[in-house]
Amino acid sequence: MVLLFSSQNIFFPAVDLLIRSLYLLAALNILRLAVANPIRFFTHNQASNDPSRQG
C-alpha cells in the first residue's frame, strides 16, 4: 500500500464522501418519486405499451 501525502489525505476521502452523497441523493430522489406517484412510476412501461393509450 502506498502512503499518501498530507495533501492527498484530505482529497480522496472528500471525493469518496461526495460520490457517496450523490448516490444517496439519487436513491432518495427515486424513492421520493415512487412514493409521490406510485401508479405512474411502477406502471410506466406497461402504460406506454398499451394500445388503448395511443393517440
ZAMARGU-4260 file (C-alpha; in steps of 0.2 Angstrom, whole numbers, plus 5000, padded with zeros to 4 digits):
<rodrens>
0) 5000/5000/5000 | 5007/5017/4995 | 5006/5030/5009 | 4998/5046/5004 | 5005/5064/5006
5) 4996/5075/5018 | 4988/5085/5004 | 4980/5069/4997 | 4974/5063/5014 | 4960/5075/5013
10) 4957/5074/4994 | 4952/5056/4992 | 4940/5054/5007 | 4932/5070/5002 | 4929/5063/4984
15) 4923/5047/4991 | 4911/5056/5003 | 4905/5067/4988 | 4902/5052/4977 | 4893/5043/4991
20) 4882/5058/4995 | 4877/5059/4976 | 4872/5041/4976 | 4862/5044/4992 | 4853/5059/4984
25) 4849/5050/4968 | 4842/5035/4978 | 4832/5046/4989 | 4825/5056/4974 | 4820/5040/4965
30) 4811/5034/4981 | 4803/5051/4983 | 4796/5050/4965 | 4790/5032/4969 | 4781/5037/4984
35) 4773/5053/4976 | 4766/5044/4961 | 4767/5025/4963 | 4755/5020/4950 | 4763/5030/4936
40) 4781/5026/4942 | 4779/5007/4943 | 4767/5005/4928 | 4776/5017/4916 | 4782/5004/4904
45) 4765/4995/4903 | 4755/5011/4901 | 4766/5017/4887 | 4764/5000/4878 | 4745/5000/4880
50) 4737/5002/4863 | 4722/5010/4870 | 4733/5025/4876 | 4739/5028/4858 | 4735/5045/4850
</rodrens>
